[in-house]
């Protein structure tokens, strides 16, 4: 079974990488981009019997810094 975890900075947390991408897009002529938030996607190949609760525990303990990041799990 596969799980996809999307980790993003929480709203209100400055995203310097996203801002650099927005600026670069503007320099390339893509003027309609008002904002960019950059995150990461983690794909987990899980053993049979793994649950969403297991993946949530992985996120809470390692995959996301829950102080400044939020995450979404897709099984």
TITILO-404227 format. One record per atom (N, C-alpha, C): residue number from 0; residue in one letter; atom name; x, y, z. Coordinates in steps of 0.1 Angstrom, whole numbers, plus 2048, in hexadecimal, padded with zeros to 3 digits. Example, Ala and Ser with C-alpha at 12.3 -4.5 7.8 and 13.67 -1.06 7.14 Angstrom:
<atoms>
<atom><n>0</n><res>a</res><atom>N</atom><x>884</x><y>7C7</y><z>84E</z></atom>
<atom><n>0</n><res>a</res><atom>CA</atom><x>87B</x><y>7D3</y><z>84E</z></atom>
<atom><n>0</n><res>a</res><atom>C</atom><x>884</x><y>7DF</y><z>84E</z></atom>
<atom><n>1</n><res>s</res><atom>N</atom><x>880</x><y>7EA</y><z>847</z></atom>
<atom><n>1</n><res>s</res><atom>CA</atom><x>889</x><y>7F5</y><z>847</z></atom>
<atom><n>1</n><res>s</res><atom>C</atom><x>881</x><y>800</y><z>84F</z></atom>
</atoms>
This chain:
<atoms>
<atom><n>0</n><res>x</res><atom>N</atom><x>809</x><y>7F4</y><z>800</z></atom>
<atom><n>0</n><res>x</res><atom>CA</atom><x>800</x><y>800</y><z>800</z></atom>
<atom><n>0</n><res>x</res><atom>C</atom><x>809</x><y>80C</y><z>800</z></atom>
<atom><n>1</n><res>x</res><atom>N</atom><x>804</x><y>816</y><z>7F9</z></atom>
<atom><n>1</n><res>x</res><atom>CA</atom><x>80C</x><y>823</y><z>7F9</z></atom>
<atom><n>1</n><res>x</res><atom>C</atom><x>805</x><y>82E</y><z>800</z></atom>
<atom><n>2</n><res>x</res><atom>N</atom><x>80C</x><y>837</y><z>806</z></atom>
<atom><n>2</n><res>x</res><atom>CA</atom><x>807</x><y>843</y><z>80C</z></atom>
<atom><n>2</n><res>x</res><atom>C</atom><x>80F</x><y>84F</y><z>807</z></atom>
<atom><n>3</n><res>x</res><atom>N</atom><x>807</x><y>859</y><z>804</z></atom>
<atom><n>3</n><res>x</res><atom>CA</atom><x>80E</x><y>866</y><z>800</z></atom>
<atom><n>3</n><res>x</res><atom>C</atom><x>80B</x><y>870</y><z>80C</z></atom>
<atom><n>4</n><res>x</res><atom>N</atom><x>816</x><y>876</y><z>810</z></atom>
<atom><n>4</n><res>x</res><atom>CA</atom><x>815</x><y>880</y><z>81A</z></atom>
<atom><n>4</n><res>x</res><atom>C</atom><x>81A</x><y>88E</y><z>814</z></atom>
<atom><n>5</n><res>x</res><atom>N</atom><x>811</x><y>898</y><z>815</z></atom>
<atom><n>5</n><res>x</res><atom>CA</atom><x>815</x><y>8A5</y><z>810</z></atom>
<atom><n>5</n><res>x</res><atom>C</atom><x>817</x><y>8AE</y><z>81C</z></atom>
<atom><n>6</n><res>x</res><atom>N</atom><x>823</x><y>8B4</y><z>81C</z></atom>
<atom><n>6</n><res>x</res><atom>CA</atom><x>827</x><y>8BC</y><z>828</z></atom>
<atom><n>6</n><res>x</res><atom>C</atom><x>829</x><y>8CA</y><z>822</z></atom>
<atom><n>7</n><res>x</res><atom>N</atom><x>822</x><y>8D4</y><z>829</z></atom>
<atom><n>7</n><res>x</res><atom>CA</atom><x>823</x><y>8E2</y><z>825</z></atom>
<atom><n>7</n><res>x</res><atom>C</atom><x>825</x><y>8EA</y><z>832</z></atom>
<atom><n>8</n><res>x</res><atom>N</atom><x>82B</x><y>8F6</y><z>830</z></atom>
<atom><n>8</n><res>x</res><atom>CA</atom><x>82C</x><y>8FF</y><z>83A</z></atom>
<atom><n>8</n><res>x</res><atom>C</atom><x>81E</x><y>905</y><z>83E</z></atom>
<atom><n>9</n><res>x</res><atom>N</atom><x>81C</x><y>907</y><z>84B</z></atom>
<atom><n>9</n><res>x</res><atom>CA</atom><x>80F</x><y>90C</y><z>84F</z></atom>
<atom><n>9</n><res>x</res><atom>C</atom><x>80D</x><y>91A</y><z>84A</z></atom>
<atom><n>10</n><res>x</res><atom>N</atom><x>801</x><y>91F</y><z>849</z></atom>
<atom><n>10</n><res>x</res><atom>CA</atom><x>7FE</x><y>92C</y><z>845</z></atom>
<atom><n>10</n><res>x</res><atom>C</atom><x>804</x><y>936</y><z>850</z></atom>
<atom><n>11</n><res>x</res><atom>N</atom><x>80A</x><y>940</y><z>84B</z></atom>
<atom><n>11</n><res>x</res><atom>CA</atom><x>810</x><y>94A</y><z>854</z></atom>
<atom><n>11</n><res>x</res><atom>C</atom><x>81F</x><y>947</y><z>856</z></atom>
<atom><n>12</n><res>x</res><atom>N</atom><x>824</x><y>93C</y><z>852</z></atom>
<atom><n>12</n><res>x</res><atom>CA</atom><x>832</x><y>939</y><z>853</z></atom>
<atom><n>12</n><res>x</res><atom>C</atom><x>839</x><y>93D</y><z>846</z></atom>
<atom><n>13</n><res>x</res><atom>N</atom><x>843</x><y>946</y><z>847</z></atom>
<atom><n>13</n><res>x</res><atom>CA</atom><x>84A</x><y>94A</y><z>83B</z></atom>
<atom><n>13</n><res>x</res><atom>C</atom><x>850</x><y>93F</y><z>833</z></atom>
<atom><n>14</n><res>x</res><atom>N</atom><x>84E</x><y>940</y><z>826</z></atom>
<atom><n>14</n><res>x</res><atom>CA</atom><x>853</x><y>935</y><z>81D</z></atom>
<atom><n>14</n><res>x</res><atom>C</atom><x>85D</x><y>93B</y><z>814</z></atom>
<atom><n>15</n><res>x</res><atom>N</atom><x>86A</x><y>93C</y><z>817</z></atom>
<atom><n>15</n><res>x</res><atom>CA</atom><x>874</x><y>943</y><z>80F</z></atom>
<atom><n>15</n><res>x</res><atom>C</atom><x>876</x><y>93B</y><z>802</z></atom>
<atom><n>16</n><res>x</res><atom>N</atom><x>875</x><y>92E</y><z>802</z></atom>
<atom><n>16</n><res>x</res><atom>CA</atom><x>876</x><y>927</y><z>7F5</z></atom>
<atom><n>16</n><res>x</res><atom>C</atom><x>86B</x><y>92A</y><z>7EC</z></atom>
<atom><n>17</n><res>x</res><atom>N</atom><x>85F</x><y>92A</y><z>7F1</z></atom>
<atom><n>17</n><res>x</res><atom>CA</atom><x>853</x><y>92E</y><z>7E9</z></atom>
<atom><n>17</n><res>x</res><atom>C</atom><x>855</x><y>93C</y><z>7E3</z></atom>
<atom><n>18</n><res>x</res><atom>N</atom><x>859</x><y>945</y><z>7EB</z></atom>
<atom><n>18</n><res>x</res><atom>CA</atom><x>85B</x><y>953</y><z>7E6</z></atom>
<atom><n>18</n><res>x</res><atom>C</atom><x>866</x><y>953</y><z>7DC</z></atom>
<atom><n>19</n><res>x</res><atom>N</atom><x>870</x><y>94B</y><z>7DD</z></atom>
<atom><n>19</n><res>x</res><atom>CA</atom><x>87B</x><y>94B</y><z>7D2</z></atom>
<atom><n>19</n><res>x</res><atom>C</atom><x>875</x><y>946</y><z>7C5</z></atom>
<atom><n>20</n><res>x</res><atom>N</atom><x>86D</x><y>93C</y><z>7C6</z></atom>
<atom><n>20</n><res>x</res><atom>CA</atom><x>866</x><y>936</y><z>7BA</z></atom>
<atom><n>20</n><res>x</res><atom>C</atom><x>85D</x><y>940</y><z>7B4</z></atom>
<atom><n>21</n><res>x</res><atom>N</atom><x>855</x><y>947</y><z>7BC</z></atom>
<atom><n>21</n><res>x</res><atom>CA</atom><x>84C</x><y>951</y><z>7B7</z></atom>
<atom><n>21</n><res>x</res><atom>C</atom><x>854</x><y>95C</y><z>7B0</z></atom>
<atom><n>22</n><res>x</res><atom>N</atom><x>85F</x><y>961</y><z>7B6</z></atom>
<atom><n>22</n><res>x</res><atom>CA</atom><x>867</x><y>96B</y><z>7B0</z></atom>
<atom><n>22</n><res>x</res><atom>C</atom><x>86D</x><y>966</y><z>7A2</z></atom>
<atom><n>23</n><res>x</res><atom>N</atom><x>872</x><y>95A</y><z>7A2</z></atom>
<atom><n>23</n><res>x</res><atom>CA</atom><x>878</x><y>954</y><z>796</z></atom>
<atom><n>23</n><res>x</res><atom>C</atom><x>86E</x><y>953</y><z>78B</z></atom>
<atom><n>24</n><res>x</res><atom>N</atom><x>861</x><y>94F</y><z>78E</z></atom>
<atom><n>24</n><res>x</res><atom>CA</atom><x>857</x><y>94E</y><z>784</z></atom>
<atom><n>24</n><res>x</res><atom>C</atom><x>854</x><y>95C</y><z>77E</z></atom>
<atom><n>25</n><res>x</res><atom>N</atom><x>854</x><y>966</y><z>787</z></atom>
<atom><n>25</n><res>x</res><atom>CA</atom><x>852</x><y>973</y><z>782</z></atom>
<atom><n>25</n><res>x</res><atom>C</atom><x>85D</x><y>978</y><z>778</z></atom>
<atom><n>26</n><res>x</res><atom>N</atom><x>869</x><y>974</y><z>77C</z></atom>
<atom><n>26</n><res>x</res><atom>CA</atom><x>874</x><y>977</y><z>773</z></atom>
<atom><n>26</n><res>x</res><atom>C</atom><x>874</x><y>970</y><z>766</z></atom>
<atom><n>27</n><res>x</res><atom>N</atom><x>86D</x><y>965</y><z>765</z></atom>
<atom><n>27</n><res>x</res><atom>CA</atom><x>86B</x><y>95D</y><z>759</z></atom>
<atom><n>27</n><res>x</res><atom>C</atom><x>85F</x><y>962</y><z>751</z></atom>
<atom><n>28</n><res>x</res><atom>N</atom><x>858</x><y>96C</y><z>756</z></atom>
<atom><n>28</n><res>x</res><atom>CA</atom><x>84D</x><y>971</y><z>74F</z></atom>
<atom><n>28</n><res>x</res><atom>C</atom><x>83F</x><y>96C</y><z>754</z></atom>
<atom><n>29</n><res>x</res><atom>N</atom><x>83F</x><y>964</y><z>75E</z></atom>
<atom><n>29</n><res>x</res><atom>CA</atom><x>832</x><y>960</y><z>763</z></atom>
<atom><n>29</n><res>x</res><atom>C</atom><x>82D</x><y>969</y><z>76E</z></atom>
<atom><n>30</n><res>x</res><atom>N</atom><x>827</x><y>974</y><z>76A</z></atom>
<atom><n>30</n><res>x</res><atom>CA</atom><x>824</x><y>97F</y><z>773</z></atom>
<atom><n>30</n><res>x</res><atom>C</atom><x>817</x><y>97C</y><z>77B</z></atom>
<atom><n>31</n><res>x</res><atom>N</atom><x>80F</x><y>973</y><z>778</z></atom>
<atom><n>31</n><res>x</res><atom>CA</atom><x>802</x><y>970</y><z>77F</z></atom>
<atom><n>31</n><res>x</res><atom>C</atom><x>803</x><y>968</y><z>78B</z></atom>
<atom><n>32</n><res>x</res><atom>N</atom><x>80F</x><y>965</y><z>790</z></atom>
<atom><n>32</n><res>x</res><atom>CA</atom><x>811</x><y>95D</y><z>79C</z></atom>
<atom><n>32</n><res>x</res><atom>C</atom><x>812</x><y>966</y><z>7A8</z></atom>
<atom><n>33</n><res>x</res><atom>N</atom><x>808</x><y>965</y><z>7B1</z></atom>
<atom><n>33</n><res>x</res><atom>CA</atom><x>808</x><y>96E</y><z>7BD</z></atom>
<atom><n>33</n><res>x</res><atom>C</atom><x>80F</x><y>968</y><z>7C8</z></atom>
<atom><n>34</n><res>x</res><atom>N</atom><x>810</x><y>95B</y><z>7C9</z></atom>
<atom><n>34</n><res>x</res><atom>CA</atom><x>817</x><y>955</y><z>7D4</z></atom>
<atom><n>34</n><res>x</res><atom>C</atom><x>81A</x><y>946</y><z>7D1</z></atom>
<atom><n>35</n><res>x</res><atom>N</atom><x>824</x><y>941</y><z>7D8</z></atom>
<atom><n>35</n><res>x</res><atom>CA</atom><x>828</x><y>933</y><z>7D7</z></atom>
<atom><n>35</n><res>x</res><atom>C</atom><x>82B</x><y>92E</y><z>7E4</z></atom>
<atom><n>36</n><res>x</res><atom>N</atom><x>826</x><y>922</y><z>7E8</z></atom>
<atom><n>36</n><res>x</res><atom>CA</atom><x>829</x><y>91B</y><z>7F4</z></atom>
<atom><n>36</n><res>x</res><atom>C</atom><x>82F</x><y>90E</y><z>7EF</z></atom>
<atom><n>37</n><res>x</res><atom>N</atom><x>83B</x><y>90B</y><z>7F4</z></atom>
<atom><n>37</n><res>x</res><atom>CA</atom><x>842</x><y>8FF</y><z>7F0</z></atom>
<atom><n>37</n><res>x</res><atom>C</atom><x>842</x><y>8F5</y><z>7FC</z></atom>
<atom><n>38</n><res>x</res><atom>N</atom><x>840</x><y>8E9</y><z>7F8</z></atom>
<atom><n>38</n><res>x</res><atom>CA</atom><x>83F</x><y>8DE</y><z>802</z></atom>
<atom><n>38</n><res>x</res><atom>C</atom><x>847</x><y>8D2</y><z>7FD</z></atom>
<atom><n>39</n><res>x</res><atom>N</atom><x>843</x><y>8C6</y><z>803</z></atom>
<atom><n>39</n><res>x</res><atom>CA</atom><x>849</x><y>8BA</y><z>7FF</z></atom>
<atom><n>39</n><res>x</res><atom>C</atom><x>83E</x><y>8AF</y><z>7FF</z></atom>
<atom><n>40</n><res>x</res><atom>N</atom><x>840</x><y>8A5</y><z>7F6</z></atom>
<atom><n>40</n><res>x</res><atom>CA</atom><x>838</x><y>899</y><z>7F6</z></atom>
<atom><n>40</n><res>x</res><atom>C</atom><x>840</x><y>88D</y><z>7F9</z></atom>
<atom><n>41</n><res>x</res><atom>N</atom><x>83C</x><y>885</y><z>802</z></atom>
<atom><n>41</n><res>x</res><atom>CA</atom><x>843</x><y>879</y><z>806</z></atom>
<atom><n>41</n><res>x</res><atom>C</atom><x>83A</x><y>86D</y><z>803</z></atom>
<atom><n>42</n><res>x</res><atom>N</atom><x>840</x><y>864</y><z>7FB</z></atom>
<atom><n>42</n><res>x</res><atom>CA</atom><x>839</x><y>858</y><z>7F7</z></atom>
<atom><n>42</n><res>x</res><atom>C</atom><x>83E</x><y>84C</y><z>800</z></atom>
<atom><n>43</n><res>x</res><atom>N</atom><x>835</x><y>846</y><z>807</z></atom>
<atom><n>43</n><res>x</res><atom>CA</atom><x>839</x><y>83A</y><z>810</z></atom>
<atom><n>43</n><res>x</res><atom>C</atom><x>833</x><y>82E</y><z>80A</z></atom>
<atom><n>44</n><res>x</res><atom>N</atom><x>83C</x><y>823</y><z>808</z></atom>
<atom><n>44</n><res>x</res><atom>CA</atom><x>837</x><y>816</y><z>804</z></atom>
<atom><n>44</n><res>x</res><atom>C</atom><x>836</x><y>80E</y><z>811</z></atom>
<atom><n>45</n><res>x</res><atom>N</atom><x>82A</x><y>80B</y><z>815</z></atom>
<atom><n>45</n><res>x</res><atom>CA</atom><x>827</x><y>805</y><z>822</z></atom>
<atom><n>45</n><res>x</res><atom>C</atom><x>824</x><y>7F7</y><z>821</z></atom>
<atom><n>46</n><res>x</res><atom>N</atom><x>827</x><y>7F0</y><z>82C</z></atom>
<atom><n>46</n><res>x</res><atom>CA</atom><x>824</x><y>7E1</y><z>82D</z></atom>
<atom><n>46</n><res>x</res><atom>C</atom><x>815</x><y>7E0</y><z>82F</z></atom>
<atom><n>47</n><res>x</res><atom>N</atom><x>810</x><y>7D4</y><z>82B</z></atom>
<atom><n>47</n><res>x</res><atom>CA</atom><x>802</x><y>7D1</y><z>82D</z></atom>
<atom><n>47</n><res>x</res><atom>C</atom><x>7FF</x><y>7D3</y><z>83C</z></atom>
<atom><n>48</n><res>x</res><atom>N</atom><x>7F3</x><y>7D8</y><z>83F</z></atom>
<atom><n>48</n><res>x</res><atom>CA</atom><x>7EF</x><y>7DA</y><z>84D</z></atom>
<atom><n>48</n><res>x</res><atom>C</atom><x>7F2</x><y>7E8</y><z>852</z></atom>
<atom><n>49</n><res>x</res><atom>N</atom><x>7FB</x><y>7F0</y><z>84B</z></atom>
<atom><n>49</n><res>x</res><atom>CA</atom><x>7FD</x><y>7FD</y><z>850</z></atom>
<atom><n>49</n><res>x</res><atom>C</atom><x>7F1</x><y>806</y><z>84F</z></atom>
<atom><n>50</n><res>x</res><atom>N</atom><x>7EF</x><y>80F</y><z>859</z></atom>
<atom><n>50</n><res>x</res><atom>CA</atom><x>7E3</x><y>817</y><z>859</z></atom>
<atom><n>50</n><res>x</res><atom>C</atom><x>7E6</x><y>826</y><z>857</z></atom>
<atom><n>51</n><res>x</res><atom>N</atom><x>7DC</x><y>82D</y><z>855</z></atom>
<atom><n>51</n><res>x</res><atom>CA</atom><x>7DD</x><y>83C</y><z>854</z></atom>
<atom><n>51</n><res>x</res><atom>C</atom><x>7E2</x><y>841</y><z>862</z></atom>
<atom><n>52</n><res>x</res><atom>N</atom><x>7DE</x><y>83B</y><z>86D</z></atom>
<atom><n>52</n><res>x</res><atom>CA</atom><x>7E3</x><y>83F</y><z>87A</z></atom>
<atom><n>52</n><res>x</res><atom>C</atom><x>7F2</x><y>83D</y><z>87B</z></atom>
<atom><n>53</n><res>x</res><atom>N</atom><x>7F7</x><y>832</y><z>875</z></atom>
<atom><n>53</n><res>x</res><atom>CA</atom><x>806</x><y>830</y><z>875</z></atom>
<atom><n>53</n><res>x</res><atom>C</atom><x>80D</x><y>83B</y><z>86D</z></atom>
<atom><n>54</n><res>x</res><atom>N</atom><x>807</x><y>83F</y><z>862</z></atom>
<atom><n>54</n><res>x</res><atom>CA</atom><x>80D</x><y>84A</y><z>85A</z></atom>
<atom><n>54</n><res>x</res><atom>C</atom><x>80D</x><y>857</y><z>861</z></atom>
<atom><n>55</n><res>x</res><atom>N</atom><x>801</x><y>859</y><z>868</z></atom>
<atom><n>55</n><res>x</res><atom>CA</atom><x>800</x><y>866</y><z>870</z></atom>
<atom><n>55</n><res>x</res><atom>C</atom><x>80B</x><y>866</y><z>87B</z></atom>
<atom><n>56</n><res>x</res><atom>N</atom><x>80D</x><y>85B</y><z>881</z></atom>
<atom><n>56</n><res>x</res><atom>CA</atom><x>818</x><y>85A</y><z>88B</z></atom>
<atom><n>56</n><res>x</res><atom>C</atom><x>826</x><y>85D</y><z>885</z></atom>
<atom><n>57</n><res>x</res><atom>N</atom><x>828</x><y>858</y><z>879</z></atom>
<atom><n>57</n><res>x</res><atom>CA</atom><x>835</x><y>85B</y><z>872</z></atom>
<atom><n>57</n><res>x</res><atom>C</atom><x>836</x><y>86A</y><z>870</z></atom>
<atom><n>58</n><res>x</res><atom>N</atom><x>82B</x><y>870</y><z>86B</z></atom>
<atom><n>58</n><res>x</res><atom>CA</atom><x>82B</x><y>87F</y><z>869</z></atom>
<atom><n>58</n><res>x</res><atom>C</atom><x>82E</x><y>887</y><z>875</z></atom>
<atom><n>59</n><res>x</res><atom>N</atom><x>827</x><y>883</y><z>880</z></atom>
<atom><n>59</n><res>x</res><atom>CA</atom><x>828</x><y>88A</y><z>88D</z></atom>
<atom><n>59</n><res>x</res><atom>C</atom><x>837</x><y>889</y><z>893</z></atom>
<atom><n>60</n><res>x</res><atom>N</atom><x>83D</x><y>87D</y><z>890</z></atom>
<atom><n>60</n><res>x</res><atom>CA</atom><x>84A</x><y>87B</y><z>897</z></atom>
<atom><n>60</n><res>x</res><atom>C</atom><x>856</x><y>87E</y><z>88E</z></atom>
<atom><n>61</n><res>x</res><atom>N</atom><x>854</x><y>87E</y><z>880</z></atom>
<atom><n>61</n><res>x</res><atom>CA</atom><x>860</x><y>880</y><z>878</z></atom>
<atom><n>61</n><res>x</res><atom>C</atom><x>85D</x><y>888</y><z>86B</z></atom>
<atom><n>62</n><res>x</res><atom>N</atom><x>853</x><y>885</y><z>864</z></atom>
<atom><n>62</n><res>x</res><atom>CA</atom><x>851</x><y>88A</y><z>856</z></atom>
<atom><n>62</n><res>x</res><atom>C</atom><x>84E</x><y>899</y><z>856</z></atom>
<atom><n>63</n><res>x</res><atom>N</atom><x>847</x><y>89E</y><z>860</z></atom>
<atom><n>63</n><res>x</res><atom>CA</atom><x>843</x><y>8AC</y><z>860</z></atom>
<atom><n>63</n><res>x</res><atom>C</atom><x>847</x><y>8B3</y><z>86D</z></atom>
<atom><n>64</n><res>x</res><atom>N</atom><x>84B</x><y>8BF</y><z>86C</z></atom>
<atom><n>64</n><res>x</res><atom>CA</atom><x>84E</x><y>8C7</y><z>878</z></atom>
<atom><n>64</n><res>x</res><atom>C</atom><x>840</x><y>8CE</y><z>87B</z></atom>
<atom><n>65</n><res>x</res><atom>N</atom><x>838</x><y>8C8</y><z>884</z></atom>
<atom><n>65</n><res>x</res><atom>CA</atom><x>82B</x><y>8CD</y><z>886</z></atom>
<atom><n>65</n><res>x</res><atom>C</atom><x>829</x><y>8DA</y><z>88C</z></atom>
<atom><n>66</n><res>x</res><atom>N</atom><x>834</x><y>8E0</y><z>890</z></atom>
<atom><n>66</n><res>x</res><atom>CA</atom><x>834</x><y>8EE</y><z>896</z></atom>
<atom><n>66</n><res>x</res><atom>C</atom><x>832</x><y>8F8</y><z>88A</z></atom>
<atom><n>67</n><res>x</res><atom>N</atom><x>838</x><y>8F5</y><z>87F</z></atom>
<atom><n>67</n><res>x</res><atom>CA</atom><x>837</x><y>8FE</y><z>873</z></atom>
<atom><n>67</n><res>x</res><atom>C</atom><x>832</x><y>8F8</y><z>867</z></atom>
<atom><n>68</n><res>x</res><atom>N</atom><x>82F</x><y>8EB</y><z>867</z></atom>
<atom><n>68</n><res>x</res><atom>CA</atom><x>82A</x><y>8E4</y><z>85B</z></atom>
<atom><n>68</n><res>x</res><atom>C</atom><x>81D</x><y>8DD</y><z>85E</z></atom>
<atom><n>69</n><res>x</res><atom>N</atom><x>815</x><y>8DC</y><z>853</z></atom>
<atom><n>69</n><res>x</res><atom>CA</atom><x>809</x><y>8D4</y><z>854</z></atom>
<atom><n>69</n><res>x</res><atom>C</atom><x>80B</x><y>8C8</y><z>84A</z></atom>
<atom><n>70</n><res>x</res><atom>N</atom><x>804</x><y>8BE</y><z>84B</z></atom>
<atom><n>70</n><res>x</res><atom>CA</atom><x>805</x><y>8B3</y><z>841</z></atom>
<atom><n>70</n><res>x</res><atom>C</atom><x>7F7</x><y>8AD</y><z>83E</z></atom>
<atom><n>71</n><res>x</res><atom>N</atom><x>7F7</x><y>8A6</y><z>832</z></atom>
<atom><n>71</n><res>x</res><atom>CA</atom><x>7EB</x><y>8A0</y><z>82D</z></atom>
<atom><n>71</n><res>x</res><atom>C</atom><x>7EF</x><y>892</y><z>829</z></atom>
<atom><n>72</n><res>x</res><atom>N</atom><x>7E7</x><y>888</y><z>82D</z></atom>
<atom><n>72</n><res>x</res><atom>CA</atom><x>7EA</x><y>87A</y><z>82A</z></atom>
<atom><n>72</n><res>x</res><atom>C</atom><x>7E0</x><y>875</y><z>820</z></atom>
<atom><n>73</n><res>x</res><atom>N</atom><x>7E5</x><y>86E</y><z>815</z></atom>
<atom><n>73</n><res>x</res><atom>CA</atom><x>7DC</x><y>867</y><z>80C</z></atom>
<atom><n>73</n><res>x</res><atom>C</atom><x>7E1</x><y>859</y><z>80B</z></atom>
<atom><n>74</n><res>x</res><atom>N</atom><x>7D8</x><y>850</y><z>80E</z></atom>
<atom><n>74</n><res>x</res><atom>CA</atom><x>7DB</x><y>841</y><z>80E</z></atom>
<atom><n>74</n><res>x</res><atom>C</atom><x>7D7</x><y>83B</y><z>801</z></atom>
</atoms>
